[in-house]
Amino acid sequence: MLDIKAVRQDPDAVAAALNKRGYVFDVAAFTALDARRKQADVDSQNLLAERKSASKKIGQLVGQGMPVEEAKAQVNETLSKIAGQLDDLTEQARQVQGELDELLLSMPNVPAQEVPDGASETDNVEVSRWGMPRAFDFPVRDHVELGEGLGQLDADTGGKITGSRFTVMYGELARMHRALIQFMLDLHTREHGYREIYVPYIVNRDSLRGTGQLPKFEEDLFRLEGTQGYYLIPTAEVPVTNVARDRIFDDTELGESGVRFVCHSPCFRSEAGSYGRDTRGMIRQHQFEKVELVQLVRPAHSDAALEQLTGHAENVLQALELPYRKVILCGGDIGFAARKTYDLEVWLPAQDSYREISSCSSFGDYQARRMQARWRNPDTGKPELLHTLNGSGLAVGRTLVAILENYQQADGSVAVPGALQPWLGGLTELRG
């Protein structure tokens, strides 16, 4: 969440920054609410001072000749009245603070200054491109036609077992899917310095609140009925980042490049609001696999860390020789908790377009403040908020889609990228 001190200091500046997102921050409502909280604090302090003064009055009254019991009775009546007023003020302060907390939890992060203006994904700005889309000398098939032609991709059975947007894979296609996961994990641990981590696939409300999915995006989640607020994870970002919740890292634990985790997990999303979009094939599923990169860094290293993390995701695409482009998201398309985001979009020949395969974001101290994830600054000896980052390295299903379409051959078979062949025992082609 945002730093309430910064919001109080210049609410108009915060409102102007959030306007880049299309988010309207009601400065007058916030100021009035915060004034109520401040007044409740002032009134409470005045009553506490009055109670302290009243407690001393017994001795004064006795000194003036009043009997002790009568003096106690008179003062106790005053103290009882003050106690009732304090109870009322405490409840008022609790309610006002609750409203403030709810407001802050509903407010998105302030975008970085360099985030471009814009209302939707059409306003995102291309940063770079890598690789040239292949020119085919035969009619291009999409990944569904290719997978079904191989007899290894089956949406109908997925629909029978569960419902729409679930898929079954068989044979070499399922094996390639598994190999991609191992390939990505090995690349990130061996070459990029990430520590592999295994985490629960079910999380509680505090974890989802910590990374920003709750309270705003509950409809996008799969909640487990009959439990005390448990949810299936929408991404490994949630459990992995929450490893740092309510924790203070020693400066030596951060090392030179911060804490780096890589995690493979399934992801579960209801895809609320996306009905009718990408219903064919594996582009938008309710259940999919992802290899997630998470970094916890000192604030001074945050900007450089985003560039590095994005580069690590790009390395996967480059190793697999998949053409892609890198875009910076505009204010209207950036995620709720993100400060700055790069999307990597892989080329899909059947769609004749680039499609998102990784989203790499810096969150500043927004998530860390919610989670109280901190490090001890050796210069001050005091705990300070960490900065958090994450990104897909990569979404496994979409990587599989990209390989099928970019490496397809005229007879319906699919060549295996050279970099992936060692993870498939030297297999060079997928054939039916």
Buried (B, 14 or more C-beta within 10 A) or exposed (E): BBBBEEBEEEBEEBBEBBEBBEBEBEBEEBBEBBEBBEBBBEBBEEBEEBBEEBEEBBEEBBEEEBEEEEBBEBBEEBBEBBEEBBEEBEEBBEEBBEBBEEBBBEBBBBBBEEBBEBEEBEBBBEEEBBBEBBEBEEEBBBBBBBBBBBEBBBBEEBBEEEEEBBBBBBBBBBBBBBBBBBBBBBBBBEEBBBEEBEBEBBBBBBBBBBBBBBEBBBEBBBBEEEEEEBBBBBBBBBBBBBBBBEBBBEEEEBEEBBBBBBBBBBBBBBBEEEEEEBEEBBBBBBBBBBBBBBBBBBBEBBBEBBEBBBBBBBBBBBBBBBBBBBBBBBBBBBBBBBBBBBBBBBBBBBBEEBBBBBBBBBBBBBBBBBBBBBBBEEEEEEBBBBBBBBBBBBBBBBBBBBBBBBBBBEEBBBBBBEBBBEBBEEBEEBBB
